[in-house]
């Protein structure tokens, strides 16, 4: 009896420790507005369920390394196929696990304004011919991003004559890059830059996406939810939630438009969207409980004031 009681006590302590590991969810936000959007949306739901949420702003490579090191639990922004090279070693080692495709139909590659396309810059192979009109620049996003690395390698290896044309990659932030696009677009000047959908840039500018980068960017893509090794098994309630939390292009475009065009805080924009689209909770929270074991949808609805 004493042995049985001791074993039971040890089991309860172990269960309590495992639960403690689950009551705070550590997420990565790589600073792209779409990932800020989905992460802020998830944060509302998680907090409604009673979880603490710690969002860290990290680059994509640091995110993957942090998932491997168990310093981050969940990342909602594994864009594929563009991040294939960066994440494959972690997936193959089992240190990162993909548990859901949360978005389909994405685009991600170099883009130009429609007037630049009509002027003849219609593929990657045309960039070098437009070196003078482009002021010798391709505009990328944050330093360390895997797409920047790919574009820099094209220039370094003189692929498509980019090296001979003295093309340089300008690394910036999403906001900095798009501010430059807005400046030149107003004057109908030429520019080539990293574009993607979902994003309100597709409504704010008339764009064409360039063929030629398929070896890296692929065609239409998907976004995966990835976790540290064993997370869904250790925290099954959270694993279930994240395996069911799917987004749409329409949702993300609408929220990102509020954030970027209207200056709405991401926390407020995502809360407003959830209140107006509460039906998503039926799917996201199916079989998911609050931290206290009560009904998950009821808890989140109450937290949102529905």
TAUR-V608731 format. One record per backbone hydrogen bond with DSSP energy under -1.0 kcal/mol. NH is the residue of the N-H (numbers start at 1). CO is the residue of the C=O. If there is no record, write none. Layout:
NH,CO + NH,CO
This chain:
5,1 + 6,2 + 7,3 + 8,4 + 9,5 + 10,6 + 11,7 + 12,8 + 13,9 + 14,10 + 15,11 + 16,12 + 17,13 + 18,14 + 19,15 + 20,16 + 21,17 + 22,19 + 23,19 + 25,52 + 27,54 + 28,74 + 29,56 + 36,32 + 37,33 + 38,34 + 39,35 + 40,36 + 41,37 + 42,38 + 43,39 + 44,40 + 45,41 + 46,42 + 47,43 + 48,44 + 49,45 + 51,46 + 52,23 + 54,25 + 56,27 + 58,29 + 63,59 + 64,60 + 65,61 + 66,62 + 67,63 + 68,64 + 69,65 + 70,67 + 71,66 + 72,66 + 73,26 + 74,26 + 75,226 + 78,224 + 79,77 + 80,222 + 83,79 + 84,81 + 87,83 + 88,84 + 91,87 + 92,88 + 93,89 + 95,90 + 96,90 + 97,227 + 99,225 + 100,225 + 102,223 + 103,223 + 105,221 + 106,221 + 107,197 + 109,195 + 111,193 + 112,208 + 114,206 + 117,113 + 118,114 + 119,115 + 120,117 + 121,116 + 122,120 + 124,211 + 126,123 + 127,124 + 130,127 + 131,128 + 134,130 + 135,132 + 136,131 + 137,134 + 138,168 + 139,192 + 140,170 + 145,142 + 149,145 + 150,146 + 151,147 + 152,148 + 153,149 + 154,150 + 155,151 + 156,152 + 157,153 + 158,155 + 159,154 + 161,158 + 162,159 + 165,161 + 166,163 + 167,162 + 168,136 + 170,138 + 172,141 + 177,173 + 178,174 + 179,175 + 180,176 + 181,177 + 182,178 + 183,179 + 184,180 + 185,181 + 186,182 + 188,185 + 189,184 + 193,111 + 194,139 + 195,109 + 197,107 + 202,199 + 203,200 + 204,200 + 205,201 + 208,112 + 210,110 + 216,213 + 217,213 + 218,214 + 221,106 + 222,80 + 223,103 + 224,78 + 225,100 + 226,75 + 227,97 + 228,73 + 229,95 + 231,228 + 234,230 + 235,231 + 239,235 + 240,236 + 241,237 + 242,238 + 243,239 + 244,241 + 246,244 + 247,102 + 252,248 + 253,249 + 254,250 + 255,251 + 256,252 + 257,253 + 258,254 + 259,255 + 260,256 + 261,257 + 262,257 + 264,258 + 269,265 + 270,266 + 271,267 + 272,268 + 273,269 + 274,270 + 275,271 + 276,272 + 277,273 + 280,277 + 281,278 + 282,279 + 284,280 + 285,281 + 286,283 + 288,285 + 290,294 + 291,49 + 293,290 + 296,288 + 299,295 + 300,296 + 301,297 + 302,298 + 303,299 + 304,300 + 306,301
